[in-house]
């Protein structure tokens, strides 16, 4: 999936938390944070790799970042 902004990342994190039967408040608790702190992290303009790794660890997931070539424009 291509993520274009932090809203996309936030939705992905919410889906991953739901798959673990967690709310964002439950995820925050697993991270040792208050729900507002997690919300602030997810609302920042730039979410750091460290933040993403911490969230992934709390979800018992691996964080995988991949570069994919864009499809060629066949109309050229």
C-alpha positions as CSV (number, residue, x, y, z in Angstrom):
1,X,0.0,0.0,0.0
2,X,1.1,3.5,-0.7
3,X,0.9,6.0,2.2
4,X,0.6,9.6,1.1
5,X,0.2,11.3,4.4
6,X,0.0,10.7,8.2
7,X,-3.8,10.2,8.0
8,X,-3.1,7.0,5.9
9,X,-0.5,5.9,8.5
10,X,-3.0,6.6,11.4
11,X,-5.7,4.5,9.6
12,X,-3.2,1.6,9.1
13,X,-2.2,1.7,12.8
14,X,-5.9,1.7,13.8
15,X,-6.5,-1.3,11.6
16,X,-3.5,-3.1,13.0
17,X,-4.6,-2.3,16.6
18,X,-8.1,-3.6,15.8
19,X,-6.7,-6.8,14.5
20,X,-5.1,-7.3,17.9
21,X,-8.5,-6.4,19.6
22,X,-7.0,-3.1,20.8
23,X,-8.3,0.4,20.7
24,X,-5.8,3.3,20.3
25,X,-6.2,3.8,24.1
26,X,-5.2,0.1,24.6
27,X,-2.3,0.5,22.3
28,X,-1.2,3.6,24.2
29,X,-1.3,1.6,27.4
30,X,0.8,-1.2,25.9
31,X,3.3,1.5,25.0
32,X,3.3,3.0,28.5
33,X,1.8,6.2,27.2
34,X,-1.4,8.1,27.8
35,X,-3.9,8.0,25.0
36,X,-3.4,11.7,24.4
37,X,0.4,11.2,24.0
38,X,-0.2,8.5,21.3
39,X,-2.8,10.8,19.6
40,X,-0.2,13.6,19.6
41,X,2.4,11.3,18.1
42,X,0.0,10.2,15.3
43,X,-1.1,13.8,14.7
44,X,2.4,15.2,14.2
45,X,3.3,16.4,10.7
46,X,6.2,13.9,10.7
47,X,6.0,10.5,12.4
48,X,9.5,9.2,13.1
49,X,10.8,5.7,12.3
50,X,11.4,5.4,16.1
51,X,7.8,6.1,16.8
52,X,6.7,3.6,14.2
53,X,9.1,0.9,15.6
54,X,7.7,1.6,19.1
55,X,4.1,1.2,17.8
56,X,5.0,-2.0,15.9
57,X,6.6,-3.5,19.0
58,X,3.5,-2.7,21.1
59,X,1.4,-4.5,18.4
60,X,3.9,-7.4,18.3
61,X,4.5,-6.7,14.6
62,X,7.5,-6.1,12.4
63,X,7.9,-2.7,10.8
64,X,8.7,-3.2,7.1
65,X,9.6,-0.3,4.9
66,X,10.0,-1.0,1.2
67,X,10.8,1.0,-1.9
68,X,8.9,0.0,-4.9
69,X,9.4,1.3,-8.4
70,X,6.5,3.2,-9.8
71,X,4.6,1.6,-12.6
72,X,5.6,3.0,-16.0
73,X,3.2,5.3,-17.7
74,X,1.9,3.3,-20.7
75,X,0.5,6.4,-22.4
76,X,4.0,7.7,-23.2
